[in-house]
Amino acid sequence: MSALNEVGFLGFDVFGTVVDWRTSVARESAPYLQQLGVQIDPLAFADEWRSLYQPSMQRVRSGERAFVTLDILNRENLEALMARHGVEAGRLDPADIAAWSTAWQKLDPWPDSVEGLTRLKRRFAIGPISNGHIAGMMNLARYGGLPWDVITGAELARAYKPQPEVYFRSAEAVGLPPNRVAMVAAHNSDLVAARACGFRTVFVRRPVEHGAGQTIDLQPEQDWDVVAESLTELAALLNC
């Protein structure tokens, strides 16, 4: 694929592109919801938890609060959800809340992810350019067998995508100019921001990231450098 001939590093969005956050968070949440007597479908709860993700990061992007890592935001968002569903403070031991909040570090890879990443690694250095924190990305990689060479992204830059410093600092960390880095994502908005920083762009379709009724990111919205249906197809397109 000539567009990526000069690329030395593939940086991956992780939540949704590499791993299936929705069904995994639902699975991890179900026992706690049952214990608390919260009458909600675990998948709907996962959706609610995810819905707080961008607003909580936006407070950091806007300068309203100092940078904190995603594990802190995930726990705060979980506590907000518990209050929304009428769970009184103290119903769960703090250790249980901490354990529940690590659901985001126990996400199953999509069926093609590990094979695709392993094949891509033969030709490219690979790693996350994610809003996840470094420890969380490490734990997630060990949980799912993700063969990263390095972890870059938000904590390194002390900023959250789509802020440009996340992309620039990640490229700097792997020793490459932006035009020799490709962003791989299932989210058009991520690729828009990466392209604006000079990155190459790869769109991987994940049509059920948000469930069967998904309405966003079903198609590439710009002329991305590469479009693939899976990470294994991407590996084949890149002769890996």
NUGUZA-258954 format. One record per residue: residue in three letters; x, y, z of N, C-alpha, C in turn; residue number from 1. Coordinates in Angstrom, 2 decimals. Layout:
# residues N
rest  n.x  n.y  n.z  ca.x  ca.y  ca.z  c.x  c.y  c.z  nr
Ala  X  Y  Z  X  Y  Z  X  Y  Z  NUM
...
***
This chain:
# residues 240
rest  n.x  n.y  n.z  ca.x  ca.y  ca.z  c.x  c.y  c.z  nr
Met  0.86  -1.18  0.00  0.00  0.00  0.00  0.90  1.23  0.00  1
Ser  1.04  1.91  -1.14  2.04  2.96  -1.33  1.88  4.10  -0.33  2
Ala  0.66  4.40  0.11  0.44  5.51  1.03  1.17  5.31  2.36  3
Leu  1.45  4.08  2.71  2.10  3.80  4.00  3.53  3.30  3.84  4
Asn  4.11  3.46  2.65  5.45  2.92  2.42  6.50  3.51  3.35  5
Glu  6.33  4.77  3.73  7.32  5.43  4.57  6.98  5.36  6.06  6
Val  5.86  4.74  6.37  5.42  4.69  7.77  6.25  3.70  8.57  7
Gly  6.66  4.12  9.76  7.43  3.24  10.64  6.68  2.82  11.89  8
Phe  5.57  3.50  12.18  4.82  3.19  13.41  3.34  3.30  13.13  9
Leu  2.61  2.27  13.53  1.15  2.28  13.50  0.66  2.54  14.91  10
Gly  -0.04  3.66  15.09  -0.61  4.00  16.39  -2.10  3.70  16.38  11
Phe  -2.56  2.96  17.37  -3.93  2.46  17.37  -4.79  3.14  18.42  12
Asp  -5.97  3.59  17.99  -7.05  3.77  18.95  -7.35  2.38  19.50  13
Val  -7.69  2.29  20.76  -7.87  0.97  21.38  -9.34  0.68  21.68  14
Phe  -10.01  1.58  22.43  -11.39  1.32  22.85  -12.32  1.41  21.64  15
Gly  -12.77  0.26  21.19  -13.66  0.21  20.03  -12.97  -0.25  18.78  16
Thr  -11.71  0.13  18.58  -10.97  -0.27  17.38  -10.31  -1.63  17.58  17
Val  -9.66  -1.81  18.72  -8.93  -3.06  19.00  -9.72  -3.97  19.94  18
Val  -10.44  -3.38  20.89  -11.17  -4.17  21.88  -12.65  -3.81  21.87  19
Asp  -13.45  -4.78  22.29  -14.91  -4.65  22.38  -15.26  -4.20  23.79  20
Trp  -15.30  -2.88  23.99  -15.54  -2.36  25.34  -16.96  -2.65  25.81  21
Arg  -17.94  -2.63  24.92  -19.34  -2.64  25.34  -19.73  -3.96  26.01  22
Thr  -19.52  -5.06  25.32  -19.94  -6.33  25.91  -19.04  -6.72  27.08  23
Ser  -17.77  -6.28  27.03  -16.85  -6.62  28.12  -17.21  -5.86  29.39  24
Val  -17.49  -4.57  29.29  -17.87  -3.78  30.46  -19.21  -4.29  31.01  25
Ala  -20.12  -4.67  30.13  -21.39  -5.23  30.58  -21.16  -6.51  31.38  26
Arg  -20.31  -7.37  30.88  -20.01  -8.63  31.58  -19.41  -8.37  32.95  27
Glu  -18.45  -7.45  33.02  -17.78  -7.16  34.28  -18.71  -6.45  35.27  28
Ser  -19.69  -5.71  34.75  -20.59  -4.94  35.62  -21.75  -5.76  36.14  29
Ala  -22.14  -6.80  35.41  -23.36  -7.54  35.75  -23.39  -8.04  37.20  30
Pro  -22.31  -8.64  37.74  -22.40  -9.12  39.13  -22.60  -8.00  40.14  31
Tyr  -21.99  -6.85  39.91  -22.15  -5.72  40.83  -23.57  -5.16  40.76  32
Leu  -24.09  -5.06  39.54  -25.47  -4.56  39.40  -26.46  -5.48  40.10  33
Gln  -26.22  -6.78  39.96  -27.10  -7.75  40.62  -26.98  -7.63  42.13  34
Gln  -25.76  -7.52  42.63  -25.53  -7.40  44.07  -26.23  -6.17  44.64  35
Leu  -26.24  -5.08  43.87  -26.84  -3.83  44.34  -28.33  -3.73  44.06  36
Gly  -28.85  -4.70  43.29  -30.26  -4.67  42.95  -30.63  -3.58  41.97  37
Val  -29.67  -3.17  41.14  -29.94  -2.13  40.13  -30.59  -2.80  38.93  38
Gln  -31.80  -2.40  38.60  -32.56  -3.02  37.53  -32.25  -2.32  36.20  39
Ile  -31.17  -2.73  35.58  -30.78  -2.18  34.28  -30.05  -3.26  33.51  40
Asp  -30.29  -3.31  32.22  -29.55  -4.22  31.35  -28.07  -3.85  31.43  41
Pro  -27.17  -4.80  31.69  -25.74  -4.47  31.77  -25.20  -3.79  30.52  42
Leu  -25.74  -4.12  29.35  -25.29  -3.43  28.13  -25.70  -1.96  28.16  43
Ala  -26.90  -1.68  28.65  -27.34  -0.29  28.77  -26.48  0.44  29.80  44
Phe  -26.09  -0.26  30.85  -25.21  0.36  31.85  -23.85  0.68  31.24  45
Ala  -23.32  -0.24  30.44  -22.05  0.02  29.76  -22.16  1.24  28.86  46
Asp  -23.27  1.37  28.16  -23.49  2.53  27.31  -23.53  3.82  28.13  47
Glu  -24.19  3.77  29.29  -24.26  4.95  30.15  -22.87  5.34  30.65  48
Trp  -22.11  4.34  31.05  -20.76  4.61  31.55  -19.92  5.25  30.45  49
Arg  -20.01  4.69  29.25  -19.27  5.23  28.12  -19.74  6.65  27.78  50
Ser  -21.02  6.95  28.00  -21.55  8.28  27.65  -20.92  9.38  28.50  51
Leu  -20.35  9.03  29.65  -19.71  10.01  30.51  -18.23  10.22  30.18  52
Tyr  -17.72  9.39  29.28  -16.30  9.37  28.93  -15.86  10.70  28.31  53
Gln  -16.51  11.11  27.22  -16.10  12.35  26.57  -16.35  13.59  27.44  54
Pro  -17.51  13.73  28.09  -17.69  14.92  28.94  -16.65  15.03  30.05  55
Ser  -16.25  13.91  30.63  -15.26  13.99  31.71  -13.89  14.40  31.17  56
Met  -13.53  13.92  29.98  -12.27  14.34  29.37  -12.32  15.79  28.91  57
Gln  -13.50  16.25  28.50  -13.62  17.62  28.02  -13.31  18.63  29.11  58
Arg  -13.60  18.29  30.35  -13.25  19.19  31.45  -11.74  19.38  31.55  59
Val  -10.99  18.34  31.20  -9.53  18.44  31.18  -9.09  19.22  29.95  60
Arg  -9.64  18.88  28.80  -9.26  19.57  27.55  -9.50  21.07  27.66  61
Ser  -10.60  21.46  28.30  -10.97  22.87  28.37  -10.16  23.64  29.39  62
Gly  -9.40  22.93  30.24  -8.65  23.58  31.29  -9.43  23.76  32.57  63
Glu  -10.68  23.25  32.60  -11.50  23.37  33.81  -10.87  22.62  34.98  64
Arg  -10.19  21.50  34.67  -9.47  20.78  35.71  -8.12  20.35  35.17  65
Ala  -7.18  20.10  36.06  -5.86  19.64  35.66  -5.96  18.21  35.11  66
Phe  -4.94  17.82  34.37  -4.94  16.48  33.80  -4.96  15.43  34.90  67
Val  -5.85  14.46  34.74  -5.86  13.25  35.56  -6.00  12.08  34.60  68
Thr  -5.54  10.92  35.01  -5.54  9.77  34.12  -6.94  9.17  34.01  69
Leu  -7.11  8.34  32.98  -8.43  7.80  32.68  -8.96  6.90  33.80  70
Asp  -8.08  6.26  34.55  -8.58  5.43  35.64  -9.31  6.27  36.67  71
Ile  -8.83  7.47  36.91  -9.51  8.36  37.85  -10.86  8.80  37.28  72
Leu  -10.89  9.17  36.01  -12.15  9.57  35.39  -13.14  8.42  35.37  73
Asn  -12.68  7.20  35.05  -13.58  6.05  35.02  -14.21  5.80  36.39  74
Arg  -13.42  5.94  37.44  -13.97  5.71  38.79  -14.96  6.82  39.15  75
Glu  -14.62  8.06  38.87  -15.55  9.16  39.15  -16.86  8.97  38.39  76
Asn  -16.75  8.55  37.14  -17.95  8.35  36.33  -18.78  7.19  36.86  77
Leu  -18.13  6.15  37.35  -18.86  5.03  37.94  -19.62  5.48  39.18  78
Glu  -18.97  6.26  40.02  -19.63  6.75  41.23  -20.82  7.65  40.87  79
Ala  -20.68  8.44  39.81  -21.79  9.28  39.36  -22.95  8.43  38.87  80
Leu  -22.65  7.35  38.18  -23.69  6.44  37.69  -24.40  5.75  38.84  81
Met  -23.65  5.33  39.84  -24.27  4.68  40.99  -25.26  5.63  41.66  82
Ala  -24.86  6.89  41.80  -25.77  7.88  42.39  -27.00  8.08  41.50  83
Arg  -26.80  8.10  40.19  -27.91  8.27  39.25  -28.93  7.15  39.41  84
His  -28.44  5.95  39.73  -29.33  4.80  39.86  -29.73  4.54  41.31  85
Gly  -29.54  5.52  42.16  -30.06  5.44  43.51  -29.27  4.59  44.47  86
Val  -28.01  4.32  44.13  -27.17  3.53  45.04  -26.54  4.48  46.04  87
Glu  -26.87  4.33  47.29  -26.37  5.24  48.32  -24.89  5.01  48.56  88
Ala  -24.18  6.09  48.86  -22.76  5.99  49.20  -22.58  5.02  50.36  89
Gly  -21.59  4.18  50.25  -21.31  3.21  51.30  -21.92  1.84  51.06  90
Arg  -22.81  1.72  50.04  -23.39  0.42  49.74  -22.35  -0.58  49.26  91
Leu  -21.30  -0.06  48.63  -20.21  -0.91  48.17  -18.93  -0.49  48.88  92
Asp  -18.14  -1.48  49.28  -16.83  -1.22  49.85  -15.96  -0.49  48.82  93
Pro  -15.14  0.46  49.24  -14.25  1.16  48.29  -13.40  0.21  47.47  94
Ala  -13.00  -0.91  48.06  -12.20  -1.87  47.30  -13.01  -2.48  46.16  95
Asp  -14.31  -2.68  46.39  -15.18  -3.21  45.33  -15.38  -2.19  44.22  96
Ile  -15.53  -0.92  44.61  -15.68  0.13  43.61  -14.41  0.21  42.77  97
Ala  -13.25  0.13  43.43  -11.98  0.17  42.70  -11.87  -1.00  41.75  98
Ala  -12.28  -2.19  42.20  -12.22  -3.36  41.34  -13.17  -3.23  40.16  99
Trp  -14.37  -2.72  40.42  -15.36  -2.55  39.35  -14.85  -1.56  38.30  100
Ser  -14.20  -0.51  38.77  -13.74  0.52  37.83  -12.64  0.01  36.91  101
Thr  -11.99  -1.11  37.28  -10.97  -1.68  36.40  -11.59  -2.55  35.31  102
Ala  -12.91  -2.55  35.19  -13.55  -3.27  34.08  -12.96  -2.83  32.75  103
Trp  -12.55  -1.56  32.65  -12.01  -1.03  31.40  -10.61  -1.56  31.09  104
Gln  -10.05  -2.35  32.00  -8.76  -2.99  31.76  -8.94  -4.49  31.50  105
Lys  -10.20  -4.93  31.34  -10.51  -6.35  31.12  -11.44  -6.47  29.91  106
Leu  -11.00  -5.90  28.81  -11.83  -5.84  27.61  -11.33  -6.85  26.59  107
Asp  -12.26  -7.62  26.04  -11.88  -8.65  25.07  -11.51  -8.02  23.74  108
Pro  -10.41  -8.47  23.12  -10.10  -8.01  21.77  -11.17  -8.49  20.79  109
Trp  -11.41  -7.70  19.73  -12.23  -8.23  18.64  -11.57  -9.49  18.10  110
Pro  -12.33  -10.41  17.52  -11.77  -11.71  17.10  -10.56  -11.61  16.17  111
Asp  -10.47  -10.55  15.39  -9.36  -10.42  14.44  -8.17  -9.66  15.01  112
Ser  -8.30  -9.10  16.21  -7.31  -8.12  16.67  -5.93  -8.72  16.93  113
Val  -5.85  -9.77  17.71  -4.53  -10.29  18.09  -3.80  -10.82  16.86  114
Glu  -4.49  -11.57  16.02  -3.84  -12.06  14.81  -3.40  -10.90  13.92  115
Gly  -4.30  -9.93  13.72  -3.96  -8.80  12.87  -2.79  -8.01  13.40  116
Leu  -2.78  -7.71  14.69  -1.66  -6.96  15.28  -0.36  -7.74  15.17  117
Thr  -0.42  -9.03  15.41  0.79  -9.86  15.33  1.37  -9.83  13.93  118
Arg  0.52  -9.88  12.93  1.00  -9.82  11.55  1.53  -8.43  11.20  119
Leu  0.83  -7.39  11.62  1.28  -6.03  11.33  2.63  -5.73  11.98  120
Lys  2.86  -6.33  13.13  4.11  -6.12  13.88  5.32  -6.65  13.13  121
Arg  5.11  -7.54  12.16  6.23  -8.04  11.37  6.88  -6.93  10.55  122
Arg  6.08  -5.94  10.16  6.57  -4.88  9.29  6.68  -3.53  9.99  123
Phe  5.81  -3.29  10.96  5.73  -1.99  11.62  5.93  -2.13  13.12  124
Ala  6.49  -1.08  13.75  6.33  -0.97  15.20  4.88  -0.58  15.46  125
Ile  4.31  -1.10  16.54  2.90  -0.85  16.83  2.70  -0.50  18.29  126
Gly  1.66  0.29  18.54  1.33  0.62  19.92  0.10  1.51  19.97  127
Pro  -0.49  1.66  21.15  -1.66  2.51  21.29  -1.31  3.99  21.22  128
Ile  -2.16  4.75  20.55  -2.25  6.20  20.77  -3.67  6.38  21.29  129
Ser  -3.79  6.19  22.58  -5.10  6.04  23.23  -5.28  7.08  24.31  130
Asn  -6.53  7.31  24.68  -6.81  8.13  25.85  -6.63  7.36  27.15  131
Gly  -6.40  6.07  27.05  -6.13  5.26  28.23  -4.78  5.61  28.85  132
His  -4.67  5.41  30.17  -3.40  5.66  30.85  -2.46  4.48  30.64  133
Ile  -1.17  4.69  30.93  -0.16  3.70  30.58  -0.38  2.39  31.34  134
Ala  -0.63  2.46  32.65  -0.85  1.23  33.41  -2.08  0.49  32.90  135
Gly  -3.14  1.24  32.59  -4.35  0.60  32.07  -4.10  -0.07  30.74  136
Met  -3.35  0.58  29.85  -3.02  -0.02  28.56  -2.14  -1.26  28.73  137
Met  -1.23  -1.22  29.69  -0.38  -2.38  29.97  -1.23  -3.54  30.48  138
Asn  -2.13  -3.26  31.43  -2.98  -4.32  31.97  -3.92  -4.88  30.91  139
Leu  -4.45  -4.01  30.07  -5.33  -4.44  28.99  -4.58  -5.31  27.99  140
Ala  -3.34  -4.94  27.68  -2.52  -5.73  26.76  -2.25  -7.12  27.33  141
Arg  -1.94  -7.18  28.61  -1.67  -8.48  29.24  -2.95  -9.31  29.31  142
Tyr  -4.07  -8.66  29.57  -5.35  -9.39  29.63  -5.71  -9.99  28.29  143
Gly  -5.55  -9.22  27.22  -6.02  -9.66  25.91  -4.96  -10.19  24.99  144
Gly  -3.70  -10.18  25.43  -2.63  -10.67  24.58  -2.29  -9.75  23.42  145
Leu  -2.37  -8.44  23.66  -2.09  -7.46  22.61  -0.59  -7.23  22.53  146
Pro  0.03  -7.45  21.38  1.50  -7.49  21.29  2.15  -6.14  21.01  147
Trp  1.84  -5.12  21.82  2.40  -3.80  21.57  3.92  -3.77  21.70  148
Asp  4.54  -2.89  20.94  5.97  -2.60  21.12  6.18  -1.50  22.15  149
Val  5.21  -0.58  22.25  5.36  0.59  23.11  3.96  1.12  23.40  150
Ile  3.81  1.88  24.47  2.53  2.51  24.79  2.73  4.03  24.77  151
Thr  1.95  4.70  23.92  1.99  6.15  23.86  0.58  6.68  24.13  152
Gly  0.36  7.96  23.92  -0.99  8.48  24.06  -1.14  9.52  25.14  153
Ala  -2.32  9.53  25.77  -2.76  10.63  26.61  -1.85  10.92  27.80  154
Glu  -1.50  9.90  28.55  -0.72  10.18  29.76  0.64  10.75  29.41  155
Leu  1.22  10.27  28.32  2.50  10.79  27.86  2.41  12.29  27.56  156
Ala  1.31  12.68  26.92  1.12  14.08  26.53  0.45  14.92  27.61  157
Arg  -0.13  14.25  28.61  -0.94  14.91  29.64  -2.03  15.76  28.99  158
Ala  -2.69  15.12  28.03  -3.78  15.73  27.28  -4.62  14.59  26.72  159
Tyr  -5.80  14.92  26.22  -6.69  13.90  25.66  -6.98  14.19  24.19  160
Lys  -6.98  13.11  23.39  -7.42  13.25  22.01  -8.81  13.89  21.99  161
Pro  -9.07  14.75  21.01  -8.27  15.02  19.81  -7.32  16.20  19.94  162
Gln  -6.84  16.52  21.14  -5.87  17.60  21.26  -4.59  17.22  20.50  163
Pro  -4.04  18.13  19.71  -2.91  17.79  18.84  -1.69  17.27  19.59  164
Glu  -1.49  17.74  20.83  -0.28  17.32  21.54  -0.24  15.82  21.77  165
Val  -1.40  15.15  21.81  -1.39  13.69  21.99  -0.73  13.03  20.78  166
Tyr  -1.07  13.49  19.59  -0.49  12.91  18.38  0.98  13.30  18.23  167
Phe  1.29  14.58  18.43  2.67  15.03  18.26  3.61  14.39  19.27  168
Arg  3.20  14.32  20.54  4.06  13.72  21.56  4.23  12.23  21.34  169
Ser  3.21  11.57  20.83  3.33  10.14  20.55  4.32  9.89  19.42  170
Ala  4.25  10.71  18.37  5.22  10.58  17.27  6.63  10.86  17.78  171
Glu  6.77  11.89  18.57  8.08  12.23  19.13  8.62  11.08  19.98  172
Ala  7.74  10.45  20.74  8.18  9.38  21.63  8.74  8.18  20.87  173
Val  8.22  7.91  19.67  8.73  6.78  18.89  9.79  7.22  17.90  174
Gly  10.20  8.49  17.98  11.33  8.95  17.19  11.06  9.16  15.72  175
Leu  9.81  9.48  15.39  9.45  9.64  13.98  8.71  10.95  13.76  176
Pro  8.87  11.54  12.57  8.06  12.71  12.23  6.62  12.27  12.00  177
Pro  5.66  13.17  12.14  4.25  12.78  12.00  3.92  12.07  10.70  178
Asn  4.56  12.44  9.59  4.22  11.82  8.30  4.69  10.37  8.20  179
Arg  5.46  9.90  9.19  5.89  8.50  9.20  5.14  7.69  10.26  180
Val  4.06  8.28  10.76  3.17  7.59  11.71  1.79  7.50  11.08  181
Ala  1.14  6.36  11.24  -0.25  6.20  10.78  -1.14  5.96  11.98  182
Met  -2.25  6.68  12.03  -3.26  6.47  13.07  -4.25  5.45  12.55  183
Val  -4.50  4.42  13.34  -5.46  3.37  12.97  -6.64  3.47  13.92  184
Ala  -7.83  3.72  13.38  -8.98  3.95  14.25  -10.28  3.59  13.55  185
Ala  -11.27  3.26  14.36  -12.62  3.00  13.86  -13.48  4.25  13.96  186
His  -12.88  5.37  14.35  -13.61  6.61  14.59  -13.10  7.69  13.66  187
Asn  -13.97  8.19  12.81  -13.58  9.21  11.85  -13.00  10.45  12.53  188
Ser  -13.56  10.83  13.66  -13.10  12.05  14.34  -11.64  11.93  14.77  189
Asp  -11.22  10.75  15.19  -9.83  10.51  15.58  -8.92  10.71  14.37  190
Leu  -9.35  10.20  13.24  -8.54  10.30  12.03  -8.49  11.73  11.51  191
Val  -9.58  12.48  11.66  -9.57  13.90  11.28  -8.49  14.64  12.06  192
Ala  -8.45  14.40  13.37  -7.46  15.07  14.22  -6.04  14.62  13.90  193
Ala  -5.86  13.33  13.65  -4.53  12.81  13.32  -4.04  13.36  12.00  194
Arg  -4.92  13.39  11.01  -4.53  13.93  9.69  -4.13  15.39  9.81  195
Ala  -4.82  16.15  10.63  -4.48  17.56  10.82  -3.09  17.74  11.41  196
Cys  -2.59  16.71  12.07  -1.23  16.74  12.64  -0.19  16.16  11.68  197
Gly  -0.61  15.77  10.49  0.32  15.26  9.50  0.45  13.75  9.45  198
Phe  -0.38  13.04  10.23  -0.32  11.58  10.25  -0.96  11.00  8.99  199
Arg  -0.54  9.80  8.64  -1.29  8.97  7.71  -2.49  8.40  8.45  200
Thr  -3.47  7.91  7.72  -4.73  7.51  8.36  -5.24  6.18  7.85  201
Val  -5.72  5.35  8.77  -6.28  4.04  8.46  -7.60  3.90  9.19  202
Phe  -8.66  3.68  8.43  -9.99  3.47  9.01  -10.30  1.98  9.02  203
Val  -10.63  1.45  10.21  -11.03  0.05  10.35  -12.49  0.05  10.80  204
Arg  -13.33  -0.59  10.03  -14.77  -0.55  10.31  -15.10  -1.47  11.50  205
Arg  -15.81  -0.90  12.47  -16.31  -1.68  13.62  -17.81  -1.37  13.76  206
Pro  -18.66  -1.99  12.95  -20.06  -1.59  12.85  -20.93  -1.96  14.04  207
Val  -20.42  -2.77  14.98  -21.23  -3.10  16.15  -20.55  -2.68  17.44  208
Glu  -19.61  -1.73  17.37  -18.97  -1.23  18.59  -20.02  -0.79  19.61  209
His  -21.05  -0.10  19.15  -22.11  0.41  20.02  -23.36  -0.48  19.99  210
Gly  -23.22  -1.69  19.49  -24.35  -2.60  19.40  -24.94  -2.65  18.01  211
Ala  -25.96  -3.49  17.86  -26.54  -3.73  16.53  -27.18  -2.49  15.93  212
Gly  -27.59  -1.54  16.77  -28.25  -0.35  16.26  -27.31  0.82  16.02  213
Gln  -26.02  0.57  15.92  -25.05  1.64  15.76  -25.37  2.50  14.53  214
Thr  -25.20  3.81  14.70  -25.49  4.75  13.60  -24.30  5.62  13.23  215
Ile  -23.21  5.55  13.99  -22.04  6.39  13.72  -20.86  5.54  13.28  216
Asp  -19.96  6.16  12.52  -18.71  5.53  12.09  -18.93  4.23  11.34  217
Leu  -20.02  4.15  10.61  -20.28  2.96  9.80  -19.50  2.99  8.49  218
Gln  -19.13  4.20  8.06  -18.42  4.38  6.79  -17.30  5.39  6.97  219
Pro  -16.25  5.30  6.14  -15.24  6.36  6.15  -15.86  7.66  5.67  220
Glu  -15.56  8.74  6.37  -16.15  10.03  6.03  -15.20  10.95  5.27  221
Gln  -13.96  10.50  5.10  -13.00  11.19  4.25  -12.24  10.15  3.45  222
Asp  -11.38  10.61  2.58  -10.57  9.72  1.75  -9.34  9.30  2.55  223
Trp  -9.57  8.42  3.54  -8.45  7.97  4.37  -7.47  7.16  3.52  224
Asp  -6.21  7.08  3.98  -5.18  6.41  3.19  -5.49  4.94  2.96  225
Val  -6.04  4.29  3.97  -6.40  2.87  3.87  -7.73  2.67  4.60  226
Val  -8.58  1.83  4.04  -9.84  1.44  4.69  -9.88  -0.08  4.72  227
Ala  -10.17  -0.65  5.89  -10.20  -2.11  6.03  -11.38  -2.53  6.87  228
Glu  -11.82  -3.76  6.66  -12.95  -4.31  7.42  -12.51  -4.94  8.74  229
Ser  -11.22  -5.16  8.91  -10.70  -5.82  10.12  -9.20  -5.60  10.17  230
Leu  -8.59  -5.94  11.29  -7.13  -5.82  11.38  -6.43  -6.91  10.58  231
Thr  -7.08  -8.05  10.42  -6.46  -9.08  9.56  -6.52  -8.66  8.10  232
Glu  -7.62  -8.01  7.69  -7.66  -7.50  6.32  -6.62  -6.39  6.13  233
Leu  -6.46  -5.55  7.15  -5.45  -4.51  7.06  -4.06  -5.13  6.90  234
Ala  -3.77  -6.17  7.65  -2.48  -6.85  7.50  -2.28  -7.37  6.09  235
Ala  -3.33  -7.94  5.52  -3.22  -8.44  4.14  -3.00  -7.30  3.16  236
Leu  -3.71  -6.18  3.35  -3.55  -5.03  2.45  -2.13  -4.46  2.52  237
Leu  -1.51  -4.59  3.69  -0.16  -4.04  3.89  0.91  -5.10  3.73  238
Asn  0.52  -6.24  3.16  1.48  -7.32  2.86  2.22  -7.81  4.13  239
Cys  1.45  -7.98  5.18  2.01  -8.48  6.45  1.52  -9.90  6.71  240
***
